[in-house]
Amino acid sequence: MSSQNTTTNSGVTGLDRRKMEAQMEAKKARRSKIFWWLVLIIFLAAVVAGVAFLKIKKDNAPFIKINGENISKAEFDYHRAIEKASFLNENSYYFSMFGLDMSTIESQTYDGEMTFADYFDQLATQKLVRTKALKDAAKAEGYEYDTAAEYAETINNIKEMAAEQEKKYEDYLKMIYGNNATEKALEPVIKENIYALSYEAKLEKDMRPTDEAVKAYYEENKDQYDSVDYRLINISADVPTTITDEAGNEVAYDATEEEIKAAMEEAKKQAEEKRATVATEGEEYINASMQNSYFHESLHAFLYEDGRKAGDTSVMENTPYNGYLVASFEKRYLDETPTESARVIITSSTDAQTILDEWKAGAATEESFIEILEKYDEAGSIINDGLYGGISAGSVNDEIYAWLSAPERKAGDTMAKNVEGEANYVLYYVGKTDPKWMSMIRSTLLSEAMNEHMNALMKDYLIEDLNGQLKFMALIQQGQ
């Protein structure tokens, strides 16, 4: 690091960032696809006064530098707006639980001396480094991608959102992306981002783990993915927590070590007695695994011990709680139930059946479903033409999963479902996919490979704060 306002980047954001960004910058029109042509505004020095020239110069003045490339405030604010919206969308539930005032979120403390405003600056900077690294790697590889259509759709979508909110397009750009946002300033930024995201998608496709790699990983981590069926009884020690005082009132009481010991001894005695009946009386747990269940450390060790056979039982202390667990092992296996895949339109503004009826009135093909998805989807599903794979029990609405996994289900079947308080779904069934364990391992391996690759691409990228306005950089350098 050469100065106080210079640092290097090594962080990697999540692998699903493309899907989050799609909600703001790649979502296609929800109604009809309108093609437009961009009018380039030419400022003539002989006509436009020096004030206009100075404004253009200010808007495009370098704000920071990344790997020697100047980043304007307009470009920085564009990425900051997207990162902030993604973060708030992901964490809105937790913020509501803690009663955070979203109108003043930027001034509130995020961590230590860093405010949320500082954190959003950090996210934007990391995103810019990632985007520049992807762009540079793509160009070095000779990767080509035509961004024109997606750019037009992005601008069209922004215009539609502005119209829906009865805002002037120019004012809406500034409201969403900052005071320096103009279509002319954002065009190269948006196109570069589309190009970088497209290359990232190519990398993910190229790095997709093979079945052999997935199976090899499973062999080394069976305890993480194998399912078990077992029965369990929880015996709680009768440790006194209240007593009656001289006035006859019940008050809180801290039990003595002797009282706790006596209660635990009695609980253990009861647990040993239940050992003979736990296989029939215990609460039944089916298809439990580390991926969908919580195991007490001792319980996990018992259930997954090599050589464990049906009918084996165990009594174990339930630390740190006062009591004992009584377990009966039934079986251990790898759940090969396939997951499901479907193209899905997700919307909250249009009735699902209305969309499905419109599709049925047309060509009613998978291709026409993708076209109508582009018209109505509000969840960024266009990234992969609305295709969702690896759908399993618990990952979607129960009724939707029951429909997807029905024995009679076949490719091309459709469903419309409005889920109150959630969203409206239109589904086009594609077929069965890998078992859940394979999907999870493949995702893990891909994430690790992408993180390693991106870290390698970004590790030497230098960030220069030209105006000393990025407080998070100074805080990081101070070790905070």
Helices and strands as residue ranges (DSSP letters): E 6-8, H 17-21, I 22-26, H 50-59, E 62-66, E 69-72, H 73-98, G 102-107, E 109-111, E 114-115, H 116-141, H 148-164, H 169-177, H 183-206, H 211-220, H 222-225, E 227-236, E 242-244, E 250-252, H 257-274, H 278-281, E 283-288, H 297-303, E 313-317, E 323-333, E 338-347, H 352-360, H 366-376, G 381-384, E 387-391, H 398-404, E 414-419, E 423-435, H 436-458, E 462-465, H 471-477
